[in-house]
Amino acid sequence: MVGTGLLAAVLLVTVLGGYSRTGASTNTGWFALIVALMCIPFGLMLLALGLAKWLKNRRESSTASDGR
């Protein structure tokens, strides 16, 4: 998701007319802006939750192999 948001942001700036203080210049630019503003934060949140779960599982598997 983060990659999709970054791609939408790059396309908005380079191909789709850019943006200003009042928003995007074109209709497609607005769509890219909405996609970027939703995918980047949500994707980062999912990435953080996945990393936390991976660390928890890693910690639990190492204590299980110690025999405790």
mmCIF file as Biopython writes it, N, C-alpha, C and O atoms, coordinates in Angstrom:
data_model
#
loop_
_atom_site.group_PDB
_atom_site.id
_atom_site.type_symbol
_atom_site.label_atom_id
_atom_site.label_alt_id
_atom_site.label_comp_id
_atom_site.label_asym_id
_atom_site.label_entity_id
_atom_site.label_seq_id
_atom_site.pdbx_PDB_ins_code
_atom_site.Cartn_x
_atom_site.Cartn_y
_atom_site.Cartn_z
_atom_site.occupancy
_atom_site.B_iso_or_equiv
_atom_site.auth_seq_id
_atom_site.auth_asym_id
_atom_site.pdbx_PDB_model_num
ATOM 1   N N  . MET A ? 1  ? 0.812  -1.198  0.000   1.0 0.0 1  A 1 
ATOM 2   C CA . MET A ? 1  ? 0.000  0.000   0.000   1.0 0.0 1  A 1 
ATOM 3   C C  . MET A ? 1  ? 0.854  1.260   0.000   1.0 0.0 1  A 1 
ATOM 4   O O  . MET A ? 1  ? 0.532  2.247   -0.662  1.0 0.0 1  A 1 
ATOM 5   N N  . VAL A ? 2  ? 1.936  1.211   0.745   1.0 0.0 2  A 1 
ATOM 6   C CA . VAL A ? 2  ? 2.810  2.379   0.793   1.0 0.0 2  A 1 
ATOM 7   C C  . VAL A ? 2  ? 3.369  2.658   -0.600  1.0 0.0 2  A 1 
ATOM 8   O O  . VAL A ? 2  ? 3.454  3.809   -1.028  1.0 0.0 2  A 1 
ATOM 9   N N  . GLY A ? 3  ? 3.745  1.600   -1.292  1.0 0.0 3  A 1 
ATOM 10  C CA . GLY A ? 3  ? 4.276  1.768   -2.643  1.0 0.0 3  A 1 
ATOM 11  C C  . GLY A ? 3  ? 3.261  2.371   -3.600  1.0 0.0 3  A 1 
ATOM 12  O O  . GLY A ? 3  ? 3.607  3.198   -4.445  1.0 0.0 3  A 1 
ATOM 13  N N  . THR A ? 4  ? 2.014  1.957   -3.466  1.0 0.0 4  A 1 
ATOM 14  C CA . THR A ? 4  ? 0.949  2.515   -4.303  1.0 0.0 4  A 1 
ATOM 15  C C  . THR A ? 4  ? 0.772  4.003   -4.025  1.0 0.0 4  A 1 
ATOM 16  O O  . THR A ? 4  ? 0.617  4.797   -4.953  1.0 0.0 4  A 1 
ATOM 17  N N  . GLY A ? 5  ? 0.795  4.376   -2.756  1.0 0.0 5  A 1 
ATOM 18  C CA . GLY A ? 5  ? 0.664  5.784   -2.387  1.0 0.0 5  A 1 
ATOM 19  C C  . GLY A ? 5  ? 1.827  6.619   -2.887  1.0 0.0 5  A 1 
ATOM 20  O O  . GLY A ? 5  ? 1.637  7.735   -3.372  1.0 0.0 5  A 1 
ATOM 21  N N  . LEU A ? 6  ? 3.029  6.081   -2.770  1.0 0.0 6  A 1 
ATOM 22  C CA . LEU A ? 6  ? 4.192  6.813   -3.271  1.0 0.0 6  A 1 
ATOM 23  C C  . LEU A ? 6  ? 4.157  6.952   -4.788  1.0 0.0 6  A 1 
ATOM 24  O O  . LEU A ? 6  ? 4.512  8.000   -5.329  1.0 0.0 6  A 1 
ATOM 25  N N  . LEU A ? 7  ? 3.729  5.893   -5.472  1.0 0.0 7  A 1 
ATOM 26  C CA . LEU A ? 7  ? 3.590  5.964   -6.924  1.0 0.0 7  A 1 
ATOM 27  C C  . LEU A ? 7  ? 2.559  7.014   -7.318  1.0 0.0 7  A 1 
ATOM 28  O O  . LEU A ? 7  ? 2.784  7.787   -8.249  1.0 0.0 7  A 1 
ATOM 29  N N  . ALA A ? 8  ? 1.427  7.046   -6.614  1.0 0.0 8  A 1 
ATOM 30  C CA . ALA A ? 8  ? 0.395  8.049   -6.914  1.0 0.0 8  A 1 
ATOM 31  C C  . ALA A ? 8  ? 0.912  9.455   -6.673  1.0 0.0 8  A 1 
ATOM 32  O O  . ALA A ? 8  ? 0.607  10.365  -7.443  1.0 0.0 8  A 1 
ATOM 33  N N  . ALA A ? 9  ? 1.694  9.651   -5.610  1.0 0.0 9  A 1 
ATOM 34  C CA . ALA A ? 9  ? 2.248  10.975  -5.321  1.0 0.0 9  A 1 
ATOM 35  C C  . ALA A ? 9  ? 3.255  11.402  -6.394  1.0 0.0 9  A 1 
ATOM 36  O O  . ALA A ? 9  ? 3.263  12.556  -6.824  1.0 0.0 9  A 1 
ATOM 37  N N  . VAL A ? 10 ? 4.095  10.469  -6.817  1.0 0.0 10 A 1 
ATOM 38  C CA . VAL A ? 10 ? 5.077  10.790  -7.864  1.0 0.0 10 A 1 
ATOM 39  C C  . VAL A ? 10 ? 4.375  11.109  -9.175  1.0 0.0 10 A 1 
ATOM 40  O O  . VAL A ? 10 ? 4.744  12.061  -9.862  1.0 0.0 10 A 1 
ATOM 41  N N  . LEU A ? 11 ? 3.361  10.317  -9.527  1.0 0.0 11 A 1 
ATOM 42  C CA . LEU A ? 11 ? 2.618  10.595  -10.759 1.0 0.0 11 A 1 
ATOM 43  C C  . LEU A ? 11 ? 1.892  11.935  -10.681 1.0 0.0 11 A 1 
ATOM 44  O O  . LEU A ? 11 ? 1.815  12.659  -11.674 1.0 0.0 11 A 1 
ATOM 45  N N  . LEU A ? 12 ? 1.363  12.265  -9.512  1.0 0.0 12 A 1 
ATOM 46  C CA . LEU A ? 12 ? 0.683  13.545  -9.337  1.0 0.0 12 A 1 
ATOM 47  C C  . LEU A ? 12 ? 1.628  14.705  -9.616  1.0 0.0 12 A 1 
ATOM 48  O O  . LEU A ? 12 ? 1.263  15.662  -10.299 1.0 0.0 12 A 1 
ATOM 49  N N  . VAL A ? 13 ? 2.825  14.619  -9.094  1.0 0.0 13 A 1 
ATOM 50  C CA . VAL A ? 13 ? 3.776  15.719  -9.260  1.0 0.0 13 A 1 
ATOM 51  C C  . VAL A ? 13 ? 4.343  15.780  -10.675 1.0 0.0 13 A 1 
ATOM 52  O O  . VAL A ? 13 ? 4.541  16.867  -11.218 1.0 0.0 13 A 1 
ATOM 53  N N  . THR A ? 14 ? 4.607  14.607  -11.279 1.0 0.0 14 A 1 
ATOM 54  C CA . THR A ? 14 ? 5.310  14.609  -12.565 1.0 0.0 14 A 1 
ATOM 55  C C  . THR A ? 14 ? 4.384  14.614  -13.782 1.0 0.0 14 A 1 
ATOM 56  O O  . THR A ? 14 ? 4.624  15.367  -14.725 1.0 0.0 14 A 1 
ATOM 57  N N  . VAL A ? 15 ? 3.343  13.800  -13.784 1.0 0.0 15 A 1 
ATOM 58  C CA . VAL A ? 15 ? 2.548  13.584  -14.995 1.0 0.0 15 A 1 
ATOM 59  C C  . VAL A ? 15 ? 1.179  14.267  -14.940 1.0 0.0 15 A 1 
ATOM 60  O O  . VAL A ? 15 ? 0.693  14.775  -15.951 1.0 0.0 15 A 1 
ATOM 61  N N  . LEU A ? 16 ? 0.567  14.276  -13.769 1.0 0.0 16 A 1 
ATOM 62  C CA . LEU A ? 16 ? -0.836 14.662  -13.678 1.0 0.0 16 A 1 
ATOM 63  C C  . LEU A ? 16 ? -1.067 16.133  -13.351 1.0 0.0 16 A 1 
ATOM 64  O O  . LEU A ? 16 ? -2.136 16.483  -12.851 1.0 0.0 16 A 1 
ATOM 65  N N  . GLY A ? 17 ? -0.125 16.976  -13.610 1.0 0.0 17 A 1 
ATOM 66  C CA . GLY A ? 17 ? -0.343 18.411  -13.509 1.0 0.0 17 A 1 
ATOM 67  C C  . GLY A ? 17 ? 0.068  19.060  -12.199 1.0 0.0 17 A 1 
ATOM 68  O O  . GLY A ? 17 ? -0.032 20.279  -12.061 1.0 0.0 17 A 1 
ATOM 69  N N  . GLY A ? 18 ? 0.525  18.280  -11.243 1.0 0.0 18 A 1 
ATOM 70  C CA . GLY A ? 18 ? 0.979  18.850  -9.987  1.0 0.0 18 A 1 
ATOM 71  C C  . GLY A ? 18 ? -0.163 19.275  -9.079  1.0 0.0 18 A 1 
ATOM 72  O O  . GLY A ? 18 ? -1.325 18.945  -9.316  1.0 0.0 18 A 1 
ATOM 73  N N  . TYR A ? 19 ? 0.192  20.014  -8.035  1.0 0.0 19 A 1 
ATOM 74  C CA . TYR A ? 19 ? -0.798 20.493  -7.077  1.0 0.0 19 A 1 
ATOM 75  C C  . TYR A ? 19 ? -0.383 21.861  -6.560  1.0 0.0 19 A 1 
ATOM 76  O O  . TYR A ? 19 ? 0.769  22.273  -6.696  1.0 0.0 19 A 1 
ATOM 77  N N  . SER A ? 20 ? -1.337 22.550  -5.968  1.0 0.0 20 A 1 
ATOM 78  C CA . SER A ? 20 ? -1.069 23.859  -5.378  1.0 0.0 20 A 1 
ATOM 79  C C  . SER A ? 20 ? -1.724 23.917  -4.002  1.0 0.0 20 A 1 
ATOM 80  O O  . SER A ? 20 ? -2.134 22.887  -3.466  1.0 0.0 20 A 1 
ATOM 81  N N  . ARG A ? 21 ? -1.823 25.106  -3.431  1.0 0.0 21 A 1 
ATOM 82  C CA . ARG A ? 21 ? -2.444 25.249  -2.114  1.0 0.0 21 A 1 
ATOM 83  C C  . ARG A ? 21 ? -3.922 24.853  -2.131  1.0 0.0 21 A 1 
ATOM 84  O O  . ARG A ? 21 ? -4.466 24.426  -1.113  1.0 0.0 21 A 1 
ATOM 85  N N  . THR A ? 22 ? -4.556 24.994  -3.274  1.0 0.0 22 A 1 
ATOM 86  C CA . THR A ? 22 ? -5.987 24.688  -3.359  1.0 0.0 22 A 1 
ATOM 87  C C  . THR A ? 22 ? -6.276 23.263  -3.831  1.0 0.0 22 A 1 
ATOM 88  O O  . THR A ? 22 ? -7.441 22.881  -3.939  1.0 0.0 22 A 1 
ATOM 89  N N  . GLY A ? 23 ? -5.245 22.475  -4.111  1.0 0.0 23 A 1 
ATOM 90  C CA . GLY A ? 23 ? -5.446 21.091  -4.518  1.0 0.0 23 A 1 
ATOM 91  C C  . GLY A ? 23 ? -4.787 20.771  -5.837  1.0 0.0 23 A 1 
ATOM 92  O O  . GLY A ? 23 ? -3.921 21.504  -6.313  1.0 0.0 23 A 1 
ATOM 93  N N  . ALA A ? 24 ? -5.208 19.669  -6.420  1.0 0.0 24 A 1 
ATOM 94  C CA . ALA A ? 24 ? -4.635 19.208  -7.684  1.0 0.0 24 A 1 
ATOM 95  C C  . ALA A ? 24 ? -5.183 20.027  -8.851  1.0 0.0 24 A 1 
ATOM 96  O O  . ALA A ? 24 ? -6.208 20.699  -8.737  1.0 0.0 24 A 1 
ATOM 97  N N  . SER A ? 25 ? -4.477 19.954  -9.965  1.0 0.0 25 A 1 
ATOM 98  C CA . SER A ? 25 ? -4.852 20.741  -11.138 1.0 0.0 25 A 1 
ATOM 99  C C  . SER A ? 25 ? -5.875 20.054  -12.026 1.0 0.0 25 A 1 
ATOM 100 O O  . SER A ? 25 ? -6.656 20.732  -12.694 1.0 0.0 25 A 1 
ATOM 101 N N  . THR A ? 26 ? -5.893 18.746  -12.051 1.0 0.0 26 A 1 
ATOM 102 C CA . THR A ? 26 ? -6.781 17.998  -12.949 1.0 0.0 26 A 1 
ATOM 103 C C  . THR A ? 26 ? -7.629 17.014  -12.145 1.0 0.0 26 A 1 
ATOM 104 O O  . THR A ? 26 ? -7.360 16.760  -10.971 1.0 0.0 26 A 1 
ATOM 105 N N  . ASN A ? 27 ? -8.654 16.468  -12.791 1.0 0.0 27 A 1 
ATOM 106 C CA . ASN A ? 27 ? -9.483 15.470  -12.129 1.0 0.0 27 A 1 
ATOM 107 C C  . ASN A ? 27 ? -8.684 14.216  -11.787 1.0 0.0 27 A 1 
ATOM 108 O O  . ASN A ? 27 ? -8.840 13.657  -10.701 1.0 0.0 27 A 1 
ATOM 109 N N  . THR A ? 28 ? -7.843 13.779  -12.694 1.0 0.0 28 A 1 
ATOM 110 C CA . THR A ? 28 ? -7.007 12.619  -12.425 1.0 0.0 28 A 1 
ATOM 111 C C  . THR A ? 28 ? -6.013 12.919  -11.319 1.0 0.0 28 A 1 
ATOM 112 O O  . THR A ? 28 ? -5.671 12.040  -10.529 1.0 0.0 28 A 1 
ATOM 113 N N  . GLY A ? 29 ? -5.554 14.146  -11.262 1.0 0.0 29 A 1 
ATOM 114 C CA . GLY A ? 29 ? -4.671 14.554  -10.173 1.0 0.0 29 A 1 
ATOM 115 C C  . GLY A ? 29 ? -5.348 14.479  -8.822  1.0 0.0 29 A 1 
ATOM 116 O O  . GLY A ? 29 ? -4.730 14.093  -7.830  1.0 0.0 29 A 1 
ATOM 117 N N  . TRP A ? 30 ? -6.636 14.853  -8.780  1.0 0.0 30 A 1 
ATOM 118 C CA . TRP A ? 30 ? -7.394 14.726  -7.531  1.0 0.0 30 A 1 
ATOM 119 C C  . TRP A ? 30 ? -7.490 13.280  -7.095  1.0 0.0 30 A 1 
ATOM 120 O O  . TRP A ? 30 ? -7.338 12.970  -5.914  1.0 0.0 30 A 1 
ATOM 121 N N  . PHE A ? 31 ? -7.743 12.393  -8.049  1.0 0.0 31 A 1 
ATOM 122 C CA . PHE A ? 31 ? -7.825 10.969  -7.729  1.0 0.0 31 A 1 
ATOM 123 C C  . PHE A ? 31 ? -6.492 10.467  -7.184  1.0 0.0 31 A 1 
ATOM 124 O O  . PHE A ? 31 ? -6.459 9.727   -6.201  1.0 0.0 31 A 1 
ATOM 125 N N  . ALA A ? 32 ? -5.391 10.871  -7.821  1.0 0.0 32 A 1 
ATOM 126 C CA . ALA A ? 32 ? -4.066 10.459  -7.354  1.0 0.0 32 A 1 
ATOM 127 C C  . ALA A ? 32 ? -3.779 11.018  -5.964  1.0 0.0 32 A 1 
ATOM 128 O O  . ALA A ? 32 ? -3.165 10.340  -5.140  1.0 0.0 32 A 1 
ATOM 129 N N  . LEU A ? 33 ? -4.210 12.234  -5.700  1.0 0.0 33 A 1 
ATOM 130 C CA . LEU A ? 33 ? -4.010 12.845  -4.387  1.0 0.0 33 A 1 
ATOM 131 C C  . LEU A ? 33 ? -4.778 12.081  -3.309  1.0 0.0 33 A 1 
ATOM 132 O O  . LEU A ? 33 ? -4.252 11.829  -2.225  1.0 0.0 33 A 1 
ATOM 133 N N  . ILE A ? 34 ? -6.014 11.717  -3.609  1.0 0.0 34 A 1 
ATOM 134 C CA . ILE A ? 34 ? -6.820 10.958  -2.649  1.0 0.0 34 A 1 
ATOM 135 C C  . ILE A ? 34 ? -6.189 9.592   -2.386  1.0 0.0 34 A 1 
ATOM 136 O O  . ILE A ? 34 ? -6.110 9.158   -1.236  1.0 0.0 34 A 1 
ATOM 137 N N  . VAL A ? 35 ? -5.741 8.917   -3.435  1.0 0.0 35 A 1 
ATOM 138 C CA . VAL A ? 35 ? -5.101 7.606   -3.276  1.0 0.0 35 A 1 
ATOM 139 C C  . VAL A ? 35 ? -3.840 7.743   -2.435  1.0 0.0 35 A 1 
ATOM 140 O O  . VAL A ? 35 ? -3.611 6.936   -1.534  1.0 0.0 35 A 1 
ATOM 141 N N  . ALA A ? 36 ? -3.022 8.747   -2.714  1.0 0.0 36 A 1 
ATOM 142 C CA . ALA A ? 36 ? -1.780 8.935   -1.957  1.0 0.0 36 A 1 
ATOM 143 C C  . ALA A ? 36 ? -2.067 9.237   -0.492  1.0 0.0 36 A 1 
ATOM 144 O O  . ALA A ? 36 ? -1.396 8.707   0.394   1.0 0.0 36 A 1 
ATOM 145 N N  . LEU A ? 37 ? -3.061 10.085  -0.230  1.0 0.0 37 A 1 
ATOM 146 C CA . LEU A ? 37 ? -3.346 10.463  1.150   1.0 0.0 37 A 1 
ATOM 147 C C  . LEU A ? 37 ? -4.010 9.349   1.940   1.0 0.0 37 A 1 
ATOM 148 O O  . LEU A ? 37 ? -4.024 9.401   3.170   1.0 0.0 37 A 1 
ATOM 149 N N  . MET A ? 38 ? -4.556 8.351   1.279   1.0 0.0 38 A 1 
ATOM 150 C CA . MET A ? 38 ? -5.120 7.205   1.990   1.0 0.0 38 A 1 
ATOM 151 C C  . MET A ? 38 ? -4.116 6.060   2.097   1.0 0.0 38 A 1 
ATOM 152 O O  . MET A ? 38 ? -4.010 5.433   3.151   1.0 0.0 38 A 1 
ATOM 153 N N  . CYS A ? 39 ? -3.395 5.785   1.048   1.0 0.0 39 A 1 
ATOM 154 C CA . CYS A ? 39 ? -2.522 4.615   1.034   1.0 0.0 39 A 1 
ATOM 155 C C  . CYS A ? 39 ? -1.271 4.789   1.886   1.0 0.0 39 A 1 
ATOM 156 O O  . CYS A ? 39 ? -0.836 3.835   2.531   1.0 0.0 39 A 1 
ATOM 157 N N  . ILE A ? 40 ? -0.689 5.970   1.906   1.0 0.0 40 A 1 
ATOM 158 C CA . ILE A ? 40 ? 0.563  6.144   2.643   1.0 0.0 40 A 1 
ATOM 159 C C  . ILE A ? 40 ? 0.355  5.969   4.151   1.0 0.0 40 A 1 
ATOM 160 O O  . ILE A ? 40 ? 1.050  5.144   4.745   1.0 0.0 40 A 1 
ATOM 161 N N  . PRO A ? 41 ? -0.562 6.697   4.806   1.0 0.0 41 A 1 
ATOM 162 C CA . PRO A ? 41 ? -0.704 6.485   6.258   1.0 0.0 41 A 1 
ATOM 163 C C  . PRO A ? 41 ? -1.219 5.095   6.630   1.0 0.0 41 A 1 
ATOM 164 O O  . PRO A ? 41 ? -0.722 4.486   7.577   1.0 0.0 41 A 1 
ATOM 165 N N  . PHE A ? 42 ? -2.207 4.591   5.897   1.0 0.0 42 A 1 
ATOM 166 C CA . PHE A ? 42 ? -2.764 3.276   6.204   1.0 0.0 42 A 1 
ATOM 167 C C  . PHE A ? 42 ? -1.727 2.181   5.966   1.0 0.0 42 A 1 
ATOM 168 O O  . PHE A ? 42 ? -1.626 1.237   6.749   1.0 0.0 42 A 1 
ATOM 169 N N  . GLY A ? 43 ? -0.969 2.308   4.897   1.0 0.0 43 A 1 
ATOM 170 C CA . GLY A ? 43 ? 0.081  1.331   4.614   1.0 0.0 43 A 1 
ATOM 171 C C  . GLY A ? 43 ? 1.172  1.343   5.664   1.0 0.0 43 A 1 
ATOM 172 O O  . GLY A ? 43 ? 1.678  0.286   6.041   1.0 0.0 43 A 1 
ATOM 173 N N  . LEU A ? 44 ? 1.547  2.534   6.147   1.0 0.0 44 A 1 
ATOM 174 C CA . LEU A ? 44 ? 2.548  2.615   7.208   1.0 0.0 44 A 1 
ATOM 175 C C  . LEU A ? 44 ? 2.023  2.000   8.500   1.0 0.0 44 A 1 
ATOM 176 O O  . LEU A ? 44 ? 2.777  1.350   9.225   1.0 0.0 44 A 1 
ATOM 177 N N  . MET A ? 45 ? 0.747  2.195   8.795   1.0 0.0 45 A 1 
ATOM 178 C CA . MET A ? 45 ? 0.163  1.593   9.988   1.0 0.0 45 A 1 
ATOM 179 C C  . MET A ? 45 ? 0.179  0.065   9.873   1.0 0.0 45 A 1 
ATOM 180 O O  . MET A ? 45 ? 0.551  -0.623  10.824  1.0 0.0 45 A 1 
ATOM 181 N N  . LEU A ? 46 ? -0.221 -0.468  8.714   1.0 0.0 46 A 1 
ATOM 182 C CA . LEU A ? 46 ? -0.195 -1.918  8.518   1.0 0.0 46 A 1 
ATOM 183 C C  . LEU A ? 46 ? 1.224  -2.464  8.598   1.0 0.0 46 A 1 
ATOM 184 O O  . LEU A ? 46 ? 1.446  -3.548  9.139   1.0 0.0 46 A 1 
ATOM 185 N N  . LEU A ? 47 ? 2.182  -1.717  8.060   1.0 0.0 47 A 1 
ATOM 186 C CA . LEU A ? 47 ? 3.575  -2.139  8.124   1.0 0.0 47 A 1 
ATOM 187 C C  . LEU A ? 47 ? 4.059  -2.185  9.565   1.0 0.0 47 A 1 
ATOM 188 O O  . LEU A ? 47 ? 4.759  -3.123  9.948   1.0 0.0 47 A 1 
ATOM 189 N N  . ALA A ? 48 ? 3.698  -1.183  10.376  1.0 0.0 48 A 1 
ATOM 190 C CA . ALA A ? 48 ? 4.098  -1.159  11.782  1.0 0.0 48 A 1 
ATOM 191 C C  . ALA A ? 48 ? 3.452  -2.310  12.555  1.0 0.0 48 A 1 
ATOM 192 O O  . ALA A ? 48 ? 4.110  -2.945  13.379  1.0 0.0 48 A 1 
ATOM 193 N N  . LEU A ? 49 ? 2.168  -2.584  12.298  1.0 0.0 49 A 1 
ATOM 194 C CA . LEU A ? 49 ? 1.507  -3.693  12.984  1.0 0.0 49 A 1 
ATOM 195 C C  . LEU A ? 49 ? 2.118  -5.034  12.585  1.0 0.0 49 A 1 
ATOM 196 O O  . LEU A ? 49 ? 2.301  -5.907  13.434  1.0 0.0 49 A 1 
ATOM 197 N N  . GLY A ? 50 ? 2.429  -5.204  11.319  1.0 0.0 50 A 1 
ATOM 198 C CA . GLY A ? 50 ? 3.065  -6.434  10.863  1.0 0.0 50 A 1 
ATOM 199 C C  . GLY A ? 50 ? 4.444  -6.622  11.470  1.0 0.0 50 A 1 
ATOM 200 O O  . GLY A ? 50 ? 4.814  -7.736  11.844  1.0 0.0 50 A 1 
ATOM 201 N N  . LEU A ? 51 ? 5.203  -5.547  11.571  1.0 0.0 51 A 1 
ATOM 202 C CA . LEU A ? 51 ? 6.525  -5.620  12.181  1.0 0.0 51 A 1 
ATOM 203 C C  . LEU A ? 51 ? 6.412  -5.978  13.663  1.0 0.0 51 A 1 
ATOM 204 O O  . LEU A ? 51 ? 7.191  -6.791  14.161  1.0 0.0 51 A 1 
ATOM 205 N N  . ALA A ? 52 ? 5.449  -5.379  14.374  1.0 0.0 52 A 1 
ATOM 206 C CA . ALA A ? 52 ? 5.254  -5.700  15.787  1.0 0.0 52 A 1 
ATOM 207 C C  . ALA A ? 52 ? 4.874  -7.164  15.966  1.0 0.0 52 A 1 
ATOM 208 O O  . ALA A ? 52 ? 5.361  -7.820  16.886  1.0 0.0 52 A 1 
ATOM 209 N N  . LYS A ? 53 ? 4.012  -7.681  15.100  1.0 0.0 53 A 1 
ATOM 210 C CA . LYS A ? 53 ? 3.617  -9.096  15.190  1.0 0.0 53 A 1 
ATOM 211 C C  . LYS A ? 53 ? 4.795  -10.005 14.882  1.0 0.0 53 A 1 
ATOM 212 O O  . LYS A ? 53 ? 4.971  -11.031 15.539  1.0 0.0 53 A 1 
ATOM 213 N N  . TRP A ? 54 ? 5.590  -9.648  13.910  1.0 0.0 54 A 1 
ATOM 214 C CA . TRP A ? 54 ? 6.755  -10.457 13.570  1.0 0.0 54 A 1 
ATOM 215 C C  . TRP A ? 54 ? 7.734  -10.500 14.738  1.0 0.0 54 A 1 
ATOM 216 O O  . TRP A ? 54 ? 8.277  -11.559 15.053  1.0 0.0 54 A 1 
ATOM 217 N N  . LEU A ? 55 ? 7.965  -9.344  15.387  1.0 0.0 55 A 1 
ATOM 218 C CA . LEU A ? 55 ? 8.862  -9.306  16.534  1.0 0.0 55 A 1 
ATOM 219 C C  . LEU A ? 55 ? 8.306  -10.124 17.701  1.0 0.0 55 A 1 
ATOM 220 O O  . LEU A ? 55 ? 9.062  -10.815 18.383  1.0 0.0 55 A 1 
ATOM 221 N N  . LYS A ? 56 ? 7.004  -10.055 17.938  1.0 0.0 56 A 1 
ATOM 222 C CA . LYS A ? 56 ? 6.369  -10.833 19.004  1.0 0.0 56 A 1 
ATOM 223 C C  . LYS A ? 56 ? 6.506  -12.327 18.738  1.0 0.0 56 A 1 
ATOM 224 O O  . LYS A ? 56 ? 6.868  -13.087 19.637  1.0 0.0 56 A 1 
ATOM 225 N N  . ASN A ? 57 ? 6.219  -12.754 17.505  1.0 0.0 57 A 1 
ATOM 226 C CA . ASN A ? 57 ? 6.339  -14.166 17.159  1.0 0.0 57 A 1 
ATOM 227 C C  . ASN A ? 57 ? 7.786  -14.637 17.270  1.0 0.0 57 A 1 
ATOM 228 O O  . ASN A ? 57 ? 8.049  -15.761 17.697  1.0 0.0 57 A 1 
ATOM 229 N N  . ARG A ? 58 ? 8.705  -13.786 16.889  1.0 0.0 58 A 1 
ATOM 230 C CA . ARG A ? 58 ? 10.124 -14.130 16.968  1.0 0.0 58 A 1 
ATOM 231 C C  . ARG A ? 58 ? 10.547 -14.308 18.422  1.0 0.0 58 A 1 
ATOM 232 O O  . ARG A ? 58 ? 11.281 -15.240 18.752  1.0 0.0 58 A 1 
ATOM 233 N N  . ARG A ? 59 ? 10.081 -13.409 19.291  1.0 0.0 59 A 1 
ATOM 234 C CA . ARG A ? 59 ? 10.408 -13.492 20.711  1.0 0.0 59 A 1 
ATOM 235 C C  . ARG A ? 59 ? 9.793  -14.750 21.327  1.0 0.0 59 A 1 
ATOM 236 O O  . ARG A ? 59 ? 10.443 -15.444 22.108  1.0 0.0 59 A 1 
ATOM 237 N N  . GLU A ? 60 ? 8.531  -15.042 20.972  1.0 0.0 60 A 1 
ATOM 238 C CA . GLU A ? 60 ? 7.872  -16.225 21.523  1.0 0.0 60 A 1 
ATOM 239 C C  . GLU A ? 60 ? 8.518  -17.511 21.049  1.0 0.0 60 A 1 
ATOM 240 O O  . GLU A ? 60 ? 8.612  -18.465 21.821  1.0 0.0 60 A 1 
ATOM 241 N N  . SER A ? 61 ? 8.960  -17.566 19.823  1.0 0.0 61 A 1 
ATOM 242 C CA . SER A ? 61 ? 9.585  -18.792 19.325  1.0 0.0 61 A 1 
ATOM 243 C C  . SER A ? 61 ? 10.964 -18.986 19.953  1.0 0.0 61 A 1 
ATOM 244 O O  . SER A ? 61 ? 11.394 -20.126 20.131  1.0 0.0 61 A 1 
ATOM 245 N N  . SER A ? 62 ? 11.661 -17.918 20.290  1.0 0.0 62 A 1 
ATOM 246 C CA . SER A ? 62 ? 12.980 -18.074 20.908  1.0 0.0 62 A 1 
ATOM 247 C C  . SER A ? 62 ? 12.847 -18.512 22.360  1.0 0.0 62 A 1 
ATOM 248 O O  . SER A ? 62 ? 13.691 -19.261 22.852  1.0 0.0 62 A 1 
ATOM 249 N N  . THR A ? 63 ? 11.795 -18.057 23.065  1.0 0.0 63 A 1 
ATOM 250 C CA . THR A ? 63 ? 11.608 -18.517 24.451  1.0 0.0 63 A 1 
ATOM 251 C C  . THR A ? 63 ? 11.076 -19.949 24.483  1.0 0.0 63 A 1 
ATOM 252 O O  . THR A ? 63 ? 11.335 -20.668 25.449  1.0 0.0 63 A 1 
ATOM 253 N N  . ALA A ? 64 ? 10.358 -20.375 23.480  1.0 0.0 64 A 1 
ATOM 254 C CA . ALA A ? 64 ? 9.866  -21.751 23.425  1.0 0.0 64 A 1 
ATOM 255 C C  . ALA A ? 64 ? 11.002 -22.725 23.170  1.0 0.0 64 A 1 
ATOM 256 O O  . ALA A ? 64 ? 10.973 -23.850 23.669  1.0 0.0 64 A 1 
ATOM 257 N N  . SER A ? 65 ? 11.992 -22.315 22.410  1.0 0.0 65 A 1 
ATOM 258 C CA . SER A ? 65 ? 13.113 -23.200 22.122  1.0 0.0 65 A 1 
ATOM 259 C C  . SER A ? 65 ? 14.077 -23.277 23.296  1.0 0.0 65 A 1 
ATOM 260 O O  . SER A ? 65 ? 14.889 -24.200 23.365  1.0 0.0 65 A 1 
ATOM 261 N N  . ASP A ? 66 ? 14.002 -22.318 24.227  1.0 0.0 66 A 1 
ATOM 262 C CA . ASP A ? 66 ? 14.854 -22.366 25.417  1.0 0.0 66 A 1 
ATOM 263 C C  . ASP A ? 66 ? 14.345 -23.365 26.431  1.0 0.0 66 A 1 
ATOM 264 O O  . ASP A ? 66 ? 15.091 -23.748 27.332  1.0 0.0 66 A 1 
ATOM 265 N N  . GLY A ? 67 ? 13.094 -23.803 26.318  1.0 0.0 67 A 1 
ATOM 266 C CA . GLY A ? 67 ? 12.518 -24.775 27.223  1.0 0.0 67 A 1 
ATOM 267 C C  . GLY A ? 67 ? 11.897 -24.160 28.456  1.0 0.0 67 A 1 
ATOM 268 O O  . GLY A ? 67 ? 11.713 -24.845 29.462  1.0 0.0 67 A 1 
ATOM 269 N N  . ARG A ? 68 ? 11.571 -22.881 28.399  1.0 0.0 68 A 1 
ATOM 270 C CA . ARG A ? 68 ? 10.971 -22.219 29.554  1.0 0.0 68 A 1 
ATOM 271 C C  . ARG A ? 68 ? 9.491  -22.277 29.527  1.0 0.0 68 A 1 
ATOM 272 O O  . ARG A ? 68 ? 8.836  -21.763 30.433  1.0 0.0 68 A 1 
#
